[in-house]
């Protein structure tokens, strides 16, 4: 259940927001003026702020600026309620830091949809991997569940690197982070090039990534990711080492030796929603396909339907 604060001078507006959001399972508190809104935020930080631009004591724009300038509350999404259809008012709301705006009087259904979208965006942003900037575990689970709910076939591309640890041990964590960051960008680029609008890319952790896409595009995406990683590897260890398939480094015993170049493996899981059980079940199946892909050797792309 999300805790939402509505700040509006008009009691009818406050009650309309409370009615619309409480009916959707949210817990909604209210404030009738700007200072009361800031006090309520200080007492209990809301998951989202629905804010009227017209407030006594301190107008909505000033409240929004105060929230967004405070580093401890800047993450709170703000939905600004605009009294009149006026582009200058809307522009002022966004300049003050609002994340979305909505014209009054509003349709309760539209309010609920906008609130859900803002809350989802915040969860994804908060869940982002600091190295790649991609959404992490919770956002990945939500995207898989969303796809299954559409009742249309889709696919997961579970991607990771073979032989990456020797590279990280040899070149250090800074170089390893740079490779992971570039790999994330390469996967995004591959999905944009071969996938469909609305496809999703997430970072599970370490060198494990996941793309959620249309069934027909999955294998092409996996192949494009593998090809683009060759470019990432070339920048990391040099084209000569990539051509040789190995680079020189020091092992844990202090002995100089050649290590294989990291390669990208992919487990492609084609999902039939009619056979859907749960995200946990799909995760277990994807992990099993990835394990079998690795048994086939580095750089394997293995496709399985479930």
Secondary structure, DSSP 8 states (H G I E B T S, - for coil): --EEEEE-SSHHHHHHHHHHHHTTT-EEEEESBHHHHHHHHHHS--SEEEEES--BSS-HHHHHHHHHHSTTTTTSEEEEEESS--HHHHHHHHHTT-SEEEESS--HHHHHHHHHHHHHHHHHHHTB-TTT--B-HHHHHHHHHHHHHTTS-EEEEEEEEESHHHHHHHH-HHHHHHHHHHHHHHHHHHHHHHS-TT-EEEEEETTEEEEEEEGGGHHHHHHHHHHHHHHHHHHHH-HHHHHHTEEEEE-TTS-EEEEE--EEEEEEEEE-GGG---HHHHHHHHHHHHHHHHHT-TT-EEEEE-
